[in-house]
Amino acid sequence: MNRRENVMETLRRLGVNYELYEHPEAPTIEIAREYWAVIPGKVQHCKNLFFRNHKGNKHYLVIFDCEKNLAIHDLEQRLKQGKLSFASEERMMKYLGLSPGSVSPFGLINDETCHVHVFLDKNLENTEKLSFHPNENTASVVINNADFIRFFESCGNQFEFIELY
């Protein structure tokens, strides 16, 4: 089963409704914007960044509005986790089973030890619909917020909503 099929199967098993939009490879937000234009309704597209702490023993997935930018120094202050840096491709594969350009909260399916802590922008808490890659950057999945939270709870990873900007 490939990465996308694994995500779809997990969502079906959880009884999560979703919409899948296939598109050409979109490893960056700038490229993905072109393909999101066909998605109907008000959907919050998200940026997903994967970090590690200075010691490399803790890893964080940070999810926020794709139209916003975060300076790492500001993020360090808000997360209160010490000095952060982007996690390497090897760490991304180890903890999320993903490669660069495909980072998604759906990668938590592969985090069997629930090692990764997730920080979500508080502004996403009441958003009706969100979109993410299904662990491959050749499609986007639109999911409603309640089902998104149910997905998180099923994974078992710690997550929290915080003010990021």
Long-range contacts (C-beta under 8 A, 24 or more apart in sequence): 2-136, 3-97, 3-98, 3-102, 3-134, 3-135, 3-136, 4-134, 4-135, 4-136, 4-138, 4-139, 6-109, 6-135, 7-104, 7-106, 7-109, 7-134, 7-135, 7-141, 8-134, 10-106, 10-109, 10-151, 10-154, 11-141, 11-143, 11-147, 11-151, 14-147, 14-150, 14-151, 14-154, 16-143, 16-147, 16-150, 16-151, 17-143, 17-144, 17-147, 18-141, 18-142, 18-143, 18-147, 19-141, 19-142, 19-143, 20-134, 20-139, 20-140, 20-141, 21-139, 21-140, 21-141, 21-142, 22-138, 22-139, 23-138, 23-139, 23-140, 24-138, 25-101, 25-137, 25-138, 26-133, 26-137, 26-138, 26-140, 27-100, 27-101, 27-102, 27-137, 28-101, 29-66, 32-66, 32-137, 32-140, 35-140, 36-131, 36-140, 39-131, 39-140, 39-142, 41-129, 42-128, 42-129, 43-129, 43-130, 43-131, 43-142, 44-124, 44-127, 44-129, 44-130, 44-131, 45-130, 45-131, 45-140, 46-124, 46-130, 46-131, 46-132, 48-103, 48-104, 48-105, 48-132, 49-86, 49-103, 50-86, 50-87, 50-91, 50-92, 50-95, 50-96, 50-103, 50-116, 51-75, 51-84, 51-85, 51-86, 51-87, 52-84, 52-85, 52-86, 52-87, 52-88, 52-91, 53-81, 53-82, 53-83, 53-84, 54-82, 54-83, 54-84, 54-85, 56-91, 58-117, 59-87, 59-91, 59-95, 59-115, 59-116, 59-117, 60-84, 60-116, 60-117, 60-118, 60-119, 61-96, 61-103, 61-105, 61-107, 61-108, 61-116, 61-117, 61-118, 61-119, 62-118, 62-119, 62-164, 63-105, 63-118, 63-119, 63-120, 63-121, 63-124, 64-120, 64-121, 64-123, 64-124, 64-164, 64-165, 65-121, 65-123, 65-124, 68-121, 68-164, 68-165, 70-164, 70-165, 74-165, 75-164, 78-162, 78-163, 78-164, 79-119, 79-162, 97-135, 98-135, 101-137, 102-133, 102-135, 102-136, 102-137, 103-133, 104-132, 104-133, 104-134, 104-135, 105-132, 105-148, 105-151, 105-152, 106-132, 106-133, 106-134, 106-135, 106-141, 106-151, 107-135, 108-152, 108-155, 108-157, 109-135, 109-155, 111-155, 111-157, 114-155, 114-156, 114-157, 114-158, 115-157, 116-157, 117-157, 117-158, 117-159, 118-152, 118-157, 118-158, 118-159, 118-160, 119-159, 119-160, 119-162, 119-164, 120-159, 120-160, 120-161, 120-162, 121-161, 121-162, 121-163, 121-164, 121-165, 122-161, 122-162, 122-163, 122-164, 123-164, 124-161, 125-161
